[in-house]
């Protein structure tokens, strides 16, 4: 216990504490929708918006950064009831809990959302959202079908994406209006026609972003059941990433945008490109988070900004101090480098090579090399002459030139003993020049030849 009391506790800094709290919040609470009334709304020159979202019992600070606020088609103001899609987080520099708002919309669309939820619950109960029912996309489709409006920018994005990813892939367009009167029936008919005709292997149902009313044609039951009954896999690419429709839930694959739907439906020729895009996405998100934190800190510091003249005077004093320190450091660095240079010069002079001596040594080695090569060539030539003389003695032609001949049977076997022959055998005699054929008239042993002599 005495050792435990004496051991210092593990202490973390305030910055580390706030970082851990922020990471814990963002892991525990994902993006969610929060409704309330706007108060204390303020938009800075930087384009970032700060406000409070409140109800009767509580309130929470919110921030909406410029790149998100620019997408709003209307300017929020105090007293407006809104619904925001936001990420609960912690502003580390101040230790303040806040909502990082990505999307804001006016409240009051409850009836449509109720109808949406009723149909969603009905179809989910029937098992139309079951992942086991959904079909995988073909890896290498022979053709891709697109259900969209010919005038829609989403169709242009899909066609452009398909041309970029695989230019020669055939595309079949089933033109249909995607909003307005009669759009629901025509969308369902186009999906059914694509499934019956089987002109393509995968079908992309897409349209651009818009309000919930603009996207409502894709929340109708007839469209959902047409997608389920389609004989080919269906990819939905409706609206932006934050938009969800009933068609997205019943489709075999849901894409966040029409462009992403084209990418999911078409094969990618370069797998490395996928990995690069994934890394780029992660890097972009990290950079975005860091940039947002710094932008928020900049806004916070801008509120504490002192008079420019006083700030300039302080900075001039600091600049003079830094200039003095820089001059001293520069002089010391020059002096130190001068000493090092002189020391290196002395060491270099001490280790300078004797060029003249090395040149004489190289000349002597070259002369010895030439003499050795000449002796080596002479020895090899003498050896070659001796070997040629030995080969000449062993040459059968030389033996024939001394008066000898080679006698062979008709089968080609050389005759070395009279025992091999019989009277009347045909022989071939090879001489030094030419050959002759003969037959055996008689034969005898070596002793008989000596007696005859």
FENTA-V635265 format. One record per backbone hydrogen bond with DSSP energy under -1.0 kcal/mol. NH is the residue of the N-H (numbers start at 1). CO is the residue of the C=O. E is the energy in kcal/mol with one decimal. If there is no record, write none. Layout:
# FENTA-V635265
nh: [NH;NH]
co: [CO;CO]
e: [E;E]
This chain:
# FENTA-V635265
nh: [5;6;7;17;18;19;20;21;22;23;24;25;26;27;28;29;32;34;36;37;38;39;42;44;47;49;50;51;52;53;54;55;60;62;63;64;68;69;70;71;72;79;80;82;83;84;85;86;87;89;91;92;95;96;98;99;100;101;102;103;105;107;113;114;115;116;117;118;119;120;121;122;123;124;125;126;127;128;133;144;145;146;147;152;156;157;158;159;160;161;162;163;164;165;166;169;172;174;176;183;186;187;188;189;190;191;192;193;194;195;196;197;198;201;203;204;205;206;207;215;218;219;224;225;226;227;228;229;235;236;237;239;243;247;249;250;251;253;255;261;262;263;264;265;266;274;275;276;277;278;279;280;281;282;283;284;285;286;287;288;289;290;291;292;293;294;295;296;297;298;299;300;301;302;311;312;313;314;315;316;317;318;319;320;321;322;323;324;325;326;327;328;329;330;331;332;333;334;335;336;337;338;339;340;341;342;343;344;345;346;347;348;349;350;351;352;355;358;359;360;361;362;363;364;365;366;367;368;369;370;371;372;373;374;375;376;377;378;379;380;381;382;383;384;385;386;387;388;389;390;391;392;393;394;399;400;401;403;404;406;408;409;412;415;420;421;424;425;427;428;429;430;431;436;438;440;449;450;451;452;453]
co: [1;2;3;13;14;15;16;17;18;19;20;21;22;23;24;25;86;84;82;54;80;52;50;48;44;64;42;62;39;60;37;58;53;51;99;49;65;65;66;68;69;38;77;36;105;34;103;32;100;98;96;90;91;91;89;61;87;63;85;85;83;81;109;110;111;112;113;114;115;116;117;118;119;120;121;122;124;123;130;170;202;172;204;149;152;153;154;155;156;157;158;159;160;161;162;166;144;146;148;180;182;183;184;185;186;187;188;189;190;191;192;193;194;143;233;145;235;147;237;211;215;216;220;221;222;223;224;225;203;253;205;207;240;218;245;246;247;234;236;257;258;259;260;261;262;270;271;272;273;274;275;276;277;278;279;280;281;282;283;284;285;286;287;288;289;290;291;292;293;294;295;296;297;298;307;308;309;310;311;312;313;314;315;316;317;318;319;320;321;322;323;324;325;326;327;328;329;330;331;332;333;334;335;336;337;338;339;340;341;342;343;344;345;346;347;349;353;354;355;356;357;358;359;360;361;362;363;364;365;366;367;368;369;370;371;372;373;374;375;376;377;378;379;380;381;382;383;384;385;386;387;388;389;390;395;396;397;400;399;430;428;413;409;407;417;418;440;422;438;408;436;406;434;429;427;425;445;446;447;448;449]
e: [-2.2;-1.8;-1.7;-2.3;-2.6;-2.2;-2.6;-2.3;-2.5;-2.6;-2.4;-2.3;-2.6;-1.9;-2.2;-3.0;-2.2;-2.7;-2.2;-3.2;-2.2;-1.9;-2.3;-2.3;-2.1;-3.0;-2.7;-1.9;-3.0;-2.8;-2.2;-2.6;-2.1;-2.8;-2.4;-2.9;-1.4;-2.8;-2.5;-1.2;-1.5;-3.5;-1.5;-2.8;-2.9;-3.0;-2.9;-2.6;-2.1;-2.5;-2.9;-1.0;-1.8;-1.5;-2.3;-2.0;-2.3;-2.5;-2.9;-1.6;-2.5;-2.0;-1.9;-2.5;-2.3;-2.5;-2.7;-2.5;-2.3;-2.3;-2.6;-2.3;-2.6;-2.2;-2.1;-1.5;-1.1;-2.2;-1.3;-2.2;-2.7;-2.7;-3.0;-1.6;-1.2;-2.4;-2.4;-2.7;-2.6;-2.4;-2.6;-2.3;-1.9;-2.5;-2.8;-1.8;-2.6;-3.3;-1.5;-1.6;-1.6;-2.5;-2.3;-2.4;-2.2;-2.2;-2.3;-2.5;-2.1;-1.9;-1.9;-2.8;-1.6;-2.5;-2.7;-3.2;-2.8;-2.0;-1.6;-1.8;-1.7;-2.4;-1.9;-2.7;-1.6;-2.0;-2.0;-2.3;-3.3;-2.5;-2.9;-2.1;-1.4;-1.7;-1.2;-1.8;-1.7;-1.7;-3.5;-2.1;-2.0;-1.9;-2.4;-2.1;-1.7;-1.0;-1.6;-2.3;-2.4;-2.4;-2.5;-2.6;-2.3;-2.2;-2.7;-2.7;-2.3;-2.4;-2.9;-2.8;-2.6;-2.6;-3.2;-2.9;-2.3;-2.3;-2.7;-2.5;-2.2;-2.5;-2.2;-2.2;-2.9;-2.2;-2.5;-2.6;-2.3;-2.4;-2.4;-2.6;-2.2;-2.4;-2.6;-2.6;-2.2;-2.7;-2.6;-2.3;-2.3;-2.7;-2.5;-2.3;-2.7;-2.7;-2.4;-2.5;-2.5;-2.5;-2.5;-2.5;-2.6;-2.1;-2.2;-2.2;-2.3;-2.4;-2.5;-2.5;-2.2;-2.2;-2.3;-2.5;-2.4;-2.1;-1.4;-1.1;-1.3;-2.3;-2.3;-2.4;-2.5;-2.3;-2.1;-2.4;-2.4;-2.3;-2.3;-2.5;-2.1;-2.2;-2.5;-2.5;-2.2;-2.3;-2.3;-2.3;-2.5;-2.2;-2.4;-2.3;-2.1;-2.3;-2.3;-2.1;-2.0;-2.2;-2.3;-1.9;-2.0;-2.3;-2.2;-2.0;-1.8;-1.5;-1.1;-2.0;-1.9;-1.8;-1.2;-2.3;-2.6;-2.8;-1.8;-3.1;-1.7;-1.7;-2.7;-2.2;-3.7;-2.6;-3.8;-3.1;-2.5;-2.5;-2.2;-1.7;-1.4;-1.8;-2.1;-2.4;-1.8]
